[in-house]
């Protein structure tokens, strides 16, 4: 019985520490990641902007559902391993820059991803900058210390690399 009480106390202390540290972390964060791939900016832009084809090259995306535009912005729902997430395209400069934003206020996180395409001879650097928001303090702790702010971007960039390597010119 004594070990059960000690175990419960230790688990309670860990939960309290996670909660307190999560509360001390800022809601907003900025993280970035990039990769250089053998593709033109035009082909790479077509790949990352063609939401209908995401399920073909992003294993975490099962399907895309188109939604009505809002305020002149294209909206869609990604349904996949992270559940359904509604996105909108904030701005787009073909072959140079694309900004998407999570448009679902019911999630414990939100924010935007800015995709910058930087020509490098016969290759292009894709730089993703996440301006994220994590509302729940426990999820803030997990996002910062367990998952890492760049993990989703790294997975996305790996998917881009794999698509370009297997499909050649993606556009």
Secondary structure, 3 states (H helix, E strand, C coil): CHHHHHHHHHHHHHHHHHHHHHHHCCCEEEEEEEEEECCCHHHHHHHHHCHHHHHHHCCCEEEEEEEEEECCEEEEEEEECCEEEEEEEEEEECCCEEEEEECCCCCCEEEEEEEEEEEECCEEEEEEEEEEEECCHHHHHHHHHHHCCCHHHHHHHHHHHHHHHHHCCCC
